[in-house]
């Protein structure tokens, strides 16, 4: 794996963790708000073609 690929993976993971933390905090802050629905984060695997 190249350095660029490793950095791309790290950024992707940090972005997913950040978004998950935002959704959890929003769910907690609004848990007593009438009409608020719990939000979820769905993570998906990203595949990339490798040039030979």
Secondary structure, DSSP 8 states (H G I E B T S, - for coil): --HHHHHHHHHHHHHHHHHHHHHHHHHHHTTTSTT-----------------
